[in-house]
Amino acid sequence: MVASGSNDRTVKLWDPQTGDITNTFQHSSPVNCLVLNSSSDSLFSGSNDLRSWDLKSGKSISKSNLVGPVLGTESESHQLLSWSRSRVAIWDVRAFNNPVWINNTLNTEVCRLIGNKVISGDQSGNLYVHDSVTGNQLFSGSHSHAPINCLEVHGDKIVTGSQDSTLQIWNCSGNLSKLFELKGHAGAVHTLQLDDQKIVSGSADNSLKVWNLKNGKSIYTLLGGSLQVRGKNKPHPTKPGCSFLRYDESKIVASFNSLIRVYSFEGKDN
């Protein structure tokens, strides 16, 4: 099953083998995010409200209103993380009521749920680590005065990407502490991913960069958006350049507006 959410106010379920639509769920406003929780076999979607859907009937099981549009959702085991600009909440998907409200969060840009911790970055460049059970703040730090656009966690490392074109590597094994600042992009960092050895980042400068996680050094740069410029395609409305990337052991897949590029770690580019 494939699920998608759209500005047309719908969530659609698709058969990946045939490409056919198998069900449509209706919101009253554009759908910003969705996540499937495997432990409850429910689909959660965020619009001006947060809804839980029965995948078989297509009916809304329950819904909850947050302050402002729901910007993102993540799920792990029986927990569901949702956030708007002014509220961050942890829900138990088995009941979907009485959430744990994460304290001291305002103008939240991005969040991650990792075990019993919530990692969040805001529009003022602040990074927070909260306890997902109590909602209390554990640690905080400042990337810069520019918004944190993206963050990822791997083991005891957090990497943040900023509107100011830099990345920061943080150690979160004890107190939150900065390890390295990564400079080299010429535009806002919109997306990143990391593993034990490396970080791959995508920027508004139409490039990807691969970094050494251990020392913060740049390994190489991949250009990807020149076809968009030459074709005079309109940029992404909120994330010009590289808006999203993911990689595995052999390839990087990155989105540059209407162009999808696939890069090979073996040196072949498509």
Residue pairs with C-beta under 8 A, 6 or more apart in sequence:
1 13
1 14
1 15
1 16
1 22
1 55
2 13
2 14
2 15
2 16
3 11
3 12
3 13
3 14
3 34
3 36
3 43
4 11
4 12
4 14
4 34
5 11
5 12
5 31
5 32
5 33
5 34
5 45
6 12
6 30
6 31
7 30
7 31
8 30
9 26
9 27
9 28
9 29
9 30
9 31
9 47
10 24
10 25
10 26
10 27
10 31
11 24
11 25
11 27
11 31
11 34
11 43
11 45
11 53
12 21
12 23
12 24
12 25
13 21
13 22
13 23
13 24
13 25
13 43
13 55
14 20
14 21
14 22
15 22
23 55
23 58
24 58
25 43
25 45
25 51
25 53
25 58
25 60
27 45
27 47
27 48
27 49
27 51
28 47
28 48
28 49
29 47
29 48
29 49
29 69
30 47
31 45
31 46
31 47
32 46
32 47
32 69
32 70
32 71
32 72
33 45
33 46
33 70
33 71
33 72
33 73
34 43
34 44
34 45
34 46
34 73
35 43
35 44
35 73
35 74
35 75
35 80
36 42
36 43
36 44
36 75
37 43
37 44
37 75
37 80
37 93
38 75
39 77
39 78
39 93
40 78
40 93
40 94
41 55
42 52
42 53
42 54
42 55
42 61
42 93
43 52
43 53
43 55
44 50
44 51
44 52
44 53
44 73
44 75
44 80
44 82
44 93
45 51
45 53
45 73
46 69
46 70
46 71
46 72
46 73
46 82
47 69
47 70
48 65
48 69
48 70
49 63
49 64
49 65
49 66
49 70
50 63
50 64
50 65
50 66
50 70
50 73
50 82
51 60
51 61
51 62
51 63
52 60
52 61
52 62
52 63
52 93
52 96
53 59
53 60
53 61
54 60
54 61
61 96
62 96
62 97
64 91
64 96
64 97
64 99
66 82
66 84
66 87
66 89
67 84
67 85
67 86
67 87
68 84
68 85
68 86
68 87
69 84
70 82
70 83
70 84
71 83
71 84
71 85
71 108
72 81
72 82
72 83
72 110
72 111
73 80
73 81
73 82
74 80
74 81
74 111
74 112
74 113
75 81
75 93
75 113
76 113
76 114
76 115
78 92
78 93
78 94
79 90
79 91
79 92
79 93
79 113
79 132
80 90
80 91
80 92
80 93
80 96
81 88
81 89
81 90
81 91
81 111
81 112
81 113
81 118
81 132
82 88
82 89
82 91
83 89
83 105
83 108
83 111
83 120
84 108
85 106
85 107
85 108
86 105
86 106
86 107
86 108
87 101
87 105
88 101
88 102
88 105
88 108
88 111
88 118
88 120
88 130
89 99
89 100
89 101
89 102
90 99
90 100
90 102
90 113
90 118
90 132
90 135
91 97
91 99
100 132
100 133
100 134
100 135
101 135
102 118
102 120
102 130
102 132
102 135
103 130
103 135
103 136
103 137
104 128
104 137
105 120
105 122
105 128
105 130
106 122
107 122
107 123
107 124
108 120
108 121
108 122
108 123
109 120
109 121
109 122
109 123
109 147
109 148
109 149
110 120
110 121
110 148
110 149
110 150
110 151
111 118
111 119
111 120
111 121
112 118
112 119
112 120
112 151
112 152
112 153
113 132
114 153
115 132
116 131
116 132
116 133
117 129
117 130
117 131
117 132
117 138
118 128
118 129
118 130
118 131
118 132
119 127
119 128
119 129
119 151
119 153
119 158
119 172
120 127
120 128
120 130
121 127
121 128
121 143
121 147
121 148
121 149
121 150
121 151
121 160
122 128
122 147
122 148
123 147
123 148
124 145
124 147
125 142
125 143
125 144
125 145
125 146
125 147
125 148
125 162
125 164
126 140
126 141
126 142
126 143
126 148
127 140
127 141
127 142
127 143
127 148
127 151
127 158
127 160
127 170
127 176
128 137
128 139
128 140
129 137
129 138
129 139
129 140
129 172
129 176
130 136
130 137
130 138
131 138
139 172
139 175
139 176
140 176
141 170
141 176
141 177
141 178
143 160
143 162
143 166
143 168
144 162
144 164
144 166
145 164
146 162
146 163
146 164
147 162
147 163
148 160
148 161
148 162
148 163
149 161
149 162
149 163
149 188
149 189
149 190
149 191
150 160
150 161
150 189
150 190
150 191
150 192
151 158
151 159
151 160
151 161
151 192
152 158
152 159
152 192
152 193
152 194
153 159
153 172
154 194
154 195
154 196
155 196
156 171
156 172
156 173
157 169
157 170
157 171
157 172
157 179
157 194
157 213
158 169
158 170
158 172
158 176
159 167
159 168
159 169
159 170
159 192
159 194
159 199
159 213
160 167
160 168
160 170
161 167
161 189
161 190
161 191
161 192
161 201
162 168
162 188
162 189
163 188
163 189
164 188
165 183
165 185
165 186
165 187
165 188
165 189
165 203
165 205
166 181
166 182
166 183
166 185
166 189
167 181
167 182
167 185
167 189
167 192
167 199
167 201
167 211
168 178
168 180
168 181
168 182
169 178
169 179
169 180
169 182
169 199
169 213
169 216
170 176
170 177
170 178
170 179
171 177
171 178
171 179
179 216
180 215
180 216
181 216
182 199
182 201
182 209
182 211
182 216
182 218
184 209
184 218
184 221
185 201
185 203
185 204
185 205
185 207
185 209
186 203
186 205
186 207
187 203
187 204
187 205
187 206
187 240
187 241
188 203
188 204
188 241
189 201
189 202
189 203
189 204
190 202
190 203
190 204
190 239
190 241
190 242
190 243
190 244
191 201
191 202
191 239
191 242
191 243
191 244
191 245
191 254
192 199
192 200
192 201
192 202
192 245
193 199
193 200
193 245
193 246
193 247
194 200
194 213
195 213
196 213
197 212
197 213
197 214
198 210
198 211
198 212
198 213
198 219
199 210
199 211
199 213
200 208
200 209
200 210
200 211
200 245
200 247
200 252
201 208
201 209
201 211
201 245
202 208
202 241
202 242
202 243
202 244
202 245
202 254
203 209
203 241
203 242
204 239
204 240
204 241
204 242
205 241
206 223
206 224
206 225
206 226
206 228
206 229
206 241
206 242
206 256
207 221
207 222
207 223
207 224
207 225
207 241
207 242
208 221
208 222
208 224
208 242
208 245
208 252
208 254
208 263
209 218
209 220
209 221
209 222
210 218
210 219
210 220
210 221
210 222
211 217
211 218
211 219
212 218
212 219
222 252
222 263
222 269
224 242
224 254
224 256
224 259
224 261
224 263
225 241
225 242
225 256
225 257
225 259
227 256
227 259
228 235
228 256
228 257
228 258
228 259
233 257
233 258
233 259
234 257
235 241
235 257
236 243
236 257
240 257
241 256
242 254
242 255
242 256
243 255
243 256
243 257
244 254
244 255
245 252
245 253
245 254
245 255
246 252
246 253
247 253
247 265
249 265
250 264
250 265
250 266
251 262
251 263
251 264
251 265
252 262
252 263
252 265
253 260
253 261
253 262
253 263
254 260
254 261
254 263
261 269
261 270
262 269
262 270
263 269
263 270
264 270
